[in-house]
Amino acid sequence: MVQIKFKNLDKSELARSVVQERIEALIDKFSALKKSNIQVTLEMVNSPLQAGPDLFKLKLHVVGGKYSGITIEKAESNLYVALAKIVDHMLEVLNRFGDKSRVKERQQARKLEKKLKSNFILEKKHSSF
């Protein structure tokens, strides 16, 4: 489920639909995200003390499921550029997450294999006496 919040920014159906579309594309690529709650906050940050351009800040947070706890923040002068950057970064994070779990599984399998081999060798030595 995707929740989109607006903070210090007028609600826009266009922005909401674009964010929804981009996040659903991520969910299609990583089906484990379907079980997660994805919170996206769109925020406009501007300083009341210093004049300057407005800054759009996006925050994506995954709650529950396999990828629980992933939080990404990006800020840009354009809302859609920030969205593109956050989606790209999320793709990298999700790919790395999958790589880490595959590496852990391989390491555990190698340890188990090594343990079984050493036990087998010990049993052979004891049975030959």
N, C-alpha and C positions, 0 to 999 in steps of 0.2 A: 504494500500500500504506500502511496506517495502522498505526503502532506506538504503543501506549499504555503509558506507564511510570508507576509509582507511586513517589513518593519521600516518606519520612517519613509515609506514609499506608497504612492497611491496604487491600489489594486488594479491590475491590468489583465484582462482576459487573454490578450495576445501573449504577454509574458508567461502567464500561467500555462497556456497551451503549449508554448515552445518548451518550457521546462518539463512539463509532463511528457512530451514527445521524446525529448532527449533522455530522460531517466528511463522511460519504458524501453528505449533502444538498449540501454545498459542491462535492464532486466531480461530482455530477450537473449542477450549474449551470455549472461550469467544467471541461469535459472534458479540458483540457490537464493537469489535476491527476492524471489517471489514470496518467500516466507518471512522476509524482513519488513520492517517499517522504515521507510526512507523519509527523512525530514529535510526539506530544502527551505532555507530562509533567504529571502531577497531583501537587501537592506541598502538604503542610500545613506552614505556617511558624508557629512559636510561639517566643517568647523565654523562655529559662530564667531570665533575670534579672528580667523584668518580668511581672507578672500581667496577664492580659488575654485577650480572645477569640482563638480560633485564626483564622488567616488562610489561605485556600486560594489557591494560586497555580497558574495554568495557563500553560504555555508551548507554543506551536505553532511548529514549525519545518519549512519545506519544503526538501527536499533533492532536487536534480536536476530536470530538465524546464524548462519555460518560466518557471515562477515560482520557480526555485531561489534560495535565500538569504533568503526572506521569513521573518522571525521576529517573533512577537507574544507579549507577556506581559501577563497581567491577574491581579489579586489582589482577592479579595472575601472577606467573612465566610461566604459560602455558595458551595459548589462549583458549583452549577448556575447561579447568577447569573454567576459568573466565566466559565463555559462559554458562556453566552448572549452575554456581552460580547465574548469572544474571537471567536466566530463572526461577530457583527455587524462587528467591526473587520476581520476577514479579508475579508468581503464588500466593504467599502469599499476595502481595499488592492487586491484583485483587480480591482475595477471601475476604479480609478485606473490600475492597471498597463495595462489594456486601452486606456484613453483615451490614455495616454502613447505607446503603440506606434502607435495610429492617427494621432496628431499627427505623430510622426516620419515615418511613411509619407507623409502629405500634404506635409510640408515637403520631403522628398526628391523627390516627384513634381513639386512646384512648381519646385524648383531645376533639375531635368532639363528641364522644359518651358521655363523661361526660357533655359537654355543652348542648347536646340535652336532656339528662336526667334532668339536672337542669332546663332547660326551660320548660320541660314537667311538672315537679313538681310545678313550679311557676304558670303555666297556670291552673293546677288543683286547686291550692289554690285560685286563683282569680275567677275561675268559681263557686266555692262552696259558695261564698258570695251572 
